[in-house]
Amino acid sequence: MRWRDLPPDVRAVAVHEAGHGVMGELLGWRVRFLRLDDAGGLCRLTDAPPAPWVDLVVSAAGHAAERSLRGRVRGGVSWTDRAEAAAVVEMAGVEAWNCPEAVWDVEERLWPAFEGESVRQAVRWVVRELARVGYLSRNSFLALARPALVDHETRRAVRLFCRRMAVEVLERHLEGQGA
């Protein structure tokens, strides 16, 4: 089936899950597999993030990839992504009532991490194959995401950008609580 013949929701979920996968690998997590199913999609990563801010960024990466590559986020809410991100924000000390705004802030500010050519190319290749076959093993994912993963300058730049952005968001929301 050709890309343009796929239902828009399938394309959107494929972009979303590819965003989690590519960002996770760039930031030190390992992708086990990506899957599309009747419930949406799943990007299964290794059990523990390399750092708490990585967990926050990777949780927000699905929506950021959609925003960057599609120009919008599909209808509906990815509750599991946002709940996981909110838990990380709360562990950082942001009061629970302020967590949704902090998570939204990360989602809004993360999209530039997907603008580099090698990252965009990696996400596009992962998206097309995932949408076509519905499942990518770790090896299949790595072969498709290779342009971004072997570019050490891109990895360094993405990591630096994401770390700074996540820390800035958390600091701003922590300061806002004291006001």
C-alpha positions, 0 to 999 in steps of 0.5 A: 500500500502506498503512503498516501493511501494509508488512513491519516490516523495510521500515518499520524500514529506511525510518526508519533511512535517513530518520534519516541523511538528516534529520540529515545535512541539519540538520548541513550535509551534502546528501542526494543520494538515499535508496533502499530495496533488497533489501540494505536501504537507502542514504542517499547524502550529498555527499562530505565532511562539514562537520566530523568530528563531523558524520560521526560523528553522521550515521553514528549517526543511523539507529539513533538515529532507530529508537530514537526513533521505533520505541522499538527498533533492528531486529535485525541490525547496520548494519556500514557505519554503525558502521564509518564511525563507528568510523573517525571515532572512531579518527581523533579519537585513540580507540584502536581497541579502544575505538571500538565503545563510543564509537560505541555511546555516540553512538547511545545519546545521540543519540535526543533530537535526533529528539524535536523536533516539526518533526524528528519530522514531517520524518522521518515524512513522509520515512519514509512516502514512502520506504517507499511508493516505495522511492526519493527524489531530493534534491528529493523529500527536501527537500520532505518534510523541509521542516518541520525544514529551514526551522525555523532555531531547530530547526537551531541547537538540533540542531546545538548538541546534537549537537556537544556530545554528540559532543565529550563522548563523544570526550573521555570515551573519550579520558580513559578510555584514559589511566586 
